[in-house]
Amino acid sequence: MSTSEQQPLGERGGRRGVFRTKSVEQSIRDTEEPEHALKKSLTALDLTVFGVGVVIGTGIFVLTGKVAKENAGPSVALAFVLAGVVCGLAALCYAEFASTVPVAGSAYTFSYASLGELPAWIIGWDLVLELALGCAVVSVGWSGYIRSLLDNAGWHLPVGLQGTHGGSFGFDVLAAALVLVLTAILVLGMKLSSRVTTVVVAIKVTVVLIVIVVGAFFIDGANYEPFIPKSQSTTAGGDIQAPLVQLMFGFSPSNFGVMGIFAAAAVVFFAFIGFDIVATAAEETRNPQRDVPRGILGSLAICTLLYVAVSVVVTGMQKYSDLSTDAPLADAFKATGHPFWAGLISFGAAIGLTTVCMILLLGQSRVFFAMSRDGLLPRIFSRVHPRFGTPYRSTILLGLVVAVLAGFTSIDVLAELVNIGTLFAFVVVALGVIILRRTRPDLPRAFRTPLVPLVPVLSVVASVWLMLNLTAETWLRFAAWMVLGFVLYFAYGRRHSRVP
């Protein structure tokens, strides 16, 4: 019998053709190639900080008030709990994969080991573009905060350097500059990136805790009445702007009431997006089997607690129907006669967005790096810097692309494409856990998802349900991206893949 015949299926690489799998063993061996090996410098604390840094952003400063006013009233706190449970199901699946396959690439690497090369390409292609768009949009939001602070100081940027807004066309120099600076930090090393992130996240979390503690003194119990407002039907649209589930089943959507809590959960879920990026740093972690699960689950638990606490405070400070949808936390403090705290919140929001941009850049560069190392993208981008141990070529390339996107991206661009891409990744990872448990039961797993297949199945169902609540227009754009991905795979990736 030949050596290849004696090897187990998973060691040989598994299925052939476009669904050929890359074994876990081979994925780990690839991380040991000197020219393609990332430097291991991160701890569980670093990973938790990364997770909190990317999740706590505009969601906590804006989304809480918007959803309370439009969907759930004071019961928005329950919506955050529900969304946290959905993310928790996905997090349990991510934790098992990240501890079993501690390799850069997150959902891309996981799907390569379980579903096959073509699904891995599609999810990797999807994640790189989704994270690039998300980073561009967030950087534009950061630019808006900074321009506002400059205007208050009497400094005004020329209109042509403020970006594209409404009918005016321009280049957002502040957004582009932020992306370029963060790109340079990422090139210089993960430890430097984690230190910068730690400082900024400390400032951001401090501001959030101040909101909770100080705001608690201004709570009026009457504002919680009714905690679950009476259900209100909304006009059902029939065009591509309507949620896909509405077009499929023809029901009339409603706000408030019990169904309003579920509708709000579908919205506030997007405030949690980003915790999965922790998995992309698994290869740069000193003890990934132990620390990556801690980083993923720890950051998600902290963020859920902060979201729930802030939503309770803001709906207690001001009647939900009077909340601002632009800057609800800051405006709630203004409404109670405390402009100083309102200004501090705005400062915290501006500072906080820098870490969101940095970690989105980190995530997409690692996915791109992993795809390049496998040959699905040009191998030149999988070289690491000889001194800093970072994938500098892919980081610089993507940083430049995102800087251009940020310069010309309108703040009106919806982040729903980022959302559907993340949910798609959740589905892939959950299915991958079930498949790999059956095909490779022998693999050592430092962390095991409990109640398999129940937990992964629940994760799939919850993620698909939230995807169906996105607009049909978002689905069409997502489909167009996927078609382009198929074309690129068959034109380049399949022929250059390193997996036999």
N, C-alpha and C positions, 0 to 999 in steps of 0.2 A: 504493500500500500504506500502511495506517495505521501510526502510530508504534508502537502496541501490537503490530501484526503483525511489525514489524521487530525488536522486542526479542527476545532469546533467551528460551527457556522459563523458565530459572531466574530471570531478571530480572523477568519478569511475575508470578512467584509460583507457576507450575506448575499442578498439577491443581486441579480445582474441587471444590466440596462439602466434606465433612468431611475429605477427604484433600488439600485444597489446601495447598500448601507456601508458606512464607514465604522469599523469596530471601535469600541471604547478603547481597547488596547492601542490601536493605531493612532487614535486621536491624542492619547496621552504621550505616545512616543514622538509624535510630531512636535510636541512642546519642548522636546529636549534637543532639537537641532540648534546649534549655536547661533546661526544667523537669523533664526526665526523664534527664539526663545525670549519670552517676556520676563522682566525682572520681578522677583517675588518680594514684595515689601509691605503688603497690607495686612492688617489685623481685623478681628471681628469689630472692634470699635470704629476703624476706618470705614468698613463696609456699612455699618449702621449709620454713620454720619453721611455717607454717600446717599443712602436710601432716604433719610430724612431731608437731605439737601435738595433732592430732585422732586420729592413729593410735596413738601411744604413750599408752595409758590403762590401763584395768583389764586389758586383754588380757595385757600383759607382766607385770603384777604378780600375776595370778590364773590366767589360762588356761594358762600354761605347765605349772604343776604339775598342774592338773586333767586335762589331756589326757595328760600323761605317765603319770599314775597309772591312768587309766581306758581309754586307747586304744592308746598306742604305746610306753610305756617311754622309754628314752633316745633312741630313734629319732624322738622328737617333733621333733628338730632337722631331720630330713629332711622332716617334715610341713610345717614352716614354709617350707622351701625350695620345696616343691611349691605351697603356697598363694601364695608370693611370685611364682612363675612364672605362676600363673593371673591374679593381679592385674597382673603385668607385661604380659600380653597385652592386658588391658583398658586399661592405662595407655598403651600405644602407640596405641590407637585414640582415647582421650581427647586425647592430645597433638596428633594431627593435627587433630581437630575444633576444639580450643581455639585452635590457631594459625591456623586458617582462618576461624573464626567467633568472634572475641574479644569475645563478648557475654555478659552475665550470664545465668544460667539453666542452664548445664551441659547435662545430657542433654536437658532440655526444649527448649532452643534448638537443639541439634544435631538432634533428631528432627523439629522443625518444618521445618528446612531440607531434610530428606531423606525422612522417612516421611509427613509430613502433619500437619494440625492436630489431628485426633482422637487419634492416637498421642501427639502432643506434650502435649496436655491430660492424657491418662491418666498419662504419666510424670511430668509436673509435679505433678499432684494427688497422685500416689503419693509423690513425693520430699518435698513440703511436710509431709505427715502423718507420713511415716516419720521424718524428721529431728526433728519436734516430739516424737514419742514417744521417740525415742532420747535427745534432750536431757533430757526429763523423767526418764527412768529413770537416766541418768548423774548428774543432779543429786541424785537420791535416794541414790545410792551415795556421793556426796561428803558428803551430810548425815550418813550413817552414820559415816564416818571422823571428821568433826568432833565428833559427839556422843560418840564413843569418847574422843577427846582431851579433851573437856570433862569427861567422867566421871572420867578419870584425874586431872584437876585438882580434882575435888571439886565441879564445877558440873553440875547435873542439870536438864535442861529438863522442864517439865511434860509428862505423858504425852500430853495432848491436842495438844501442839505438836510431837510427834515423828513424826507421819504415821500412815499405815495399816499396821499390822503384825499378822499373824496374825488374831486375832479382834477386835483393838482398832481403832477408827476415830478418826482425827484428821487434823490439817492439819500437814504438814511445813513449818514456818516457815523453817527453814534452807535447804531446797531452793528454795523459792519466792523467798527473799531473794537467793540466788545468781543465779538467772535474771534477776531485776529489775536487779541491779547490772551484770551482763554486758550486758543490753539497753541500759542507759544508756551504757556504754562504746562499744558498736557505733554508737549514734546519734551520738556525739561525733566519730566519724571513723575511717576505716580505718587511718590512720597511727597513731593512738593505740591502736587495737585491736592492730595488729601489734607495737607496742612492748611492750604488756602481755604479749602472747603470747610475744614473744621472751624476756622475762625469765623467765616461768614455764616455758617450754620448756627454757631453759638450766638451770634448777634440776632439772627432771625428768630431762633427759638426763644431767646430772651424777650424779644418784642411780643411774641405770641403769648408768653406767660404773663407779661405785663397786661396785655389785653384781658386775659382771663381773670387775673387777681384784681386789677383796678376796676375792670368792668363789673365784677361781682358786687361792688359797693353801690352800683347805680341800677341794679336790677329792680324792676317793679313787677311784682307777682301778677298784677292784672294783665300784663302783656302776654301772659301764657294762656289766657282765656280767649277762645277755646284752644286747647293744645292741638287737637286735630280738627281744623275748620271743616265746615260742611262741604260736601262734594259739590263741585261746579262743573257742568259740561262745557266743553270748548268746541269751537267750530271745527268740523272735520274737513280738511282739505283733500283734494284728489290729485294734486300734481306731485312732481318729484321732490318737492320740499316737505312733503308729509312723511312721517315714519313709515318704513317698509311694512311693518306689522299691520299698520292701519290700512295700507293699500291692499295687503293680502287678505285681510279678514273683514275689512269694512266697518269696524266698530267705531263708535264716537268716543274720542279720548276725553278724559276729565282731569281736573286739577283738584287738589285738596282731598279730604276724606282719606280712607284707607288706601284707595288706588293712587291717590296723590303721593303717598309716601313711596310707593313702588316707582311711580314716574320720577319722583325726585331722586330716588336711588340710582336710576339709570343715568341721571345727569351728574350727580355728585361722584359717581364712580370715577369719572374722568379726573377728579381732583387727586385720585390715588395713583394715577398712571406714573410709572417711573420706578417703582420698587423692584421690578424685575430686572432693571439695568444692573442691579447689584450682582446678578449672576454673570454678567459679561466680564466682571473683574476677577472671576474665580481663579484664572491662570496666574494672576499677579498677587495671589494671597498666600501667605506663608503656610497656613494650615487650612486649606480649602474645605476638606471634609468636615471639619468642626466649625470653622468660622463663617463660611458662606450661609449655611442654614440660619445661624444666629443673626447674621447681618440682615438677611431677607425678612425673617419673622420678627426680629427686634424692631427694625425700622417701620414695618407695617403696623405693629402694635402701638408704637409711640405716636405715629401720625394719626391713627384712628382715634386715640384718646384725645389728642389735641384738637382734631376736627370736631369731635362731639362736644368738648368743653367750650370751644369758641362759639359753636352754633347755639348752645344753651345760653351763653352770656349775651350774644348780640340780639337774640329774639326776646330776651328779658329786659334789655336796655331800652328797646324801641319796639313799638307795635309792628308786627310783621308786615302789615299793609303799608306802613310808612317807610320801610327800609329802602335805602338807595340800592340800585342795581349796579352802579359803577364802582363805588367805594363804600360798601355798607358799614364796615367796621369804623373807618375814619369818620364817616358821616354820623354814625350813632353816637360817637363821643362829642361831635360838634352839637348834635341835637340836645345833649344833656349839659351843654355849656362848658366843654373841656377841649378847646382847640389844641392845647399843647399835646395831649395824648393822640389826637387825630394826626398831628404832624409827625409824631414819632412812629405811628403805624405806617404812614406813607413812606417814611425813610426805610423802615424795615422791609416793606414790600419791594422797594427798589433794590436794596442790598440782596434780598433773598433771591431775586430773579437771576443774579449772576451765577449762583450755584446750579440752578436749574439748567441754564445754558451749558455750563461746563460739563455736567454729568451727561446731558444728552449728546454732547460732542464726544465724550468718552465712550458712551455706549455704541454709537454708530461706527466710530473708528475701530473698535474691537471686533464688531461683526464683520466689517469690511476686511479687516486684517485676517480673520479666520477664513473667510471665503477665498481670499487671495492665497493663503497658505495651502489651501486644498486644490488650487489651480482653477477654480471656477471664475476667478478674476485674475488679471495679470500678476504673476508671482513677484514682480518687482516691488509691489506694495506690501509684501509681507516681511520685508527686511526690517530688523530692529536696529536702533541706533547703538553703535558699539559702546558708547559711554553711558547713555541714559537708560538704555534697555527698553525703549518705547518704540511702537510702530510709527516712526516719525513720518515716513512717506505717505502712508494712508491718512495720518492725522492732518498733515499739511494740506494734502489734496482736498480732503473733505472740509477742512477749515476754510479754505479759499472759496469753495463752492457755496458753503453756507453763508459766508460773508457777503457774497454777491446776492444770494437769495434774500438775506436780511436787508440789504440795501434797497432792494426793489419790491419787497413784500409789503402789501398793505395790511394794516392791523385788522382789517375786516375779514381777512382770510380765516375761515373756520378751522379749528383744530380737530374736526371730526375724523379726518383722514388718519390722524395720529391715533385716535381712539379705536377705530375699526381695525387698524393694523395691530394694536396691542391686544385687543380681544381675540383676534385671529391667532396670535401667538399663544395666548392662554389656552385656546382649544387644542392647538398642535401639541403643546407640552403635556397637557392632561392625557391626551390620547397616547402620547409617547411613553408615559409612565406605565400605562396598561400593557402596551405592546412589549416594552423592554422587560417587564416582569415575566412575560410568557416566553420570550425568545432567549433571554439571558438571566434566568433565575439564579445563576451561579455568581453573578457580579457582586463584589463587596459593596454594600451600601451603608455609609456612615449614618445617613438619615433616611428613614423609610416613611413614605407617606402613609398615614393610618387609613384603615378601612378601604383598601383597594379591592375592587374597582369603584366602590361607592363614591368616595371623595372625588376622584377624577371625573366620574360621570356627572356628578353634581356641578363640578367646575365647568364642564362642557355645556351643560344645559343653561347654567346661569350666564355664561359668556355669550352664547348664541342668542339668548333672550335679549340681552342688552344690545347686541349687534342689530337685531331686528327693530329695536327702538330708534335706530339712527335713520336719517332720511334716505329716500331712494336715490337722491342725487349723490350722496356719499357712497352708496353701493356702486353706482355707475362709475364714479371716479376710481374707486377701488378696483373694479373689474378692469378698467383701462390700464391701470398700473400692472395688474397681474398679467394681462395679455402682453404688454411690453416685456415683462420679466420672462415669459415663455420664449419670446423671440430671441432675447439675448442669451438665454440658456442654450437653446439649440444651435445658435449661431456661433457661440464661443465656449461656454462653460462645459458642455458635454464632451467636446473634443479635447479639452485641455485638463479635464479632471485627473487628479493623481490617484484616484481610487480605481483599481483595475476592474 
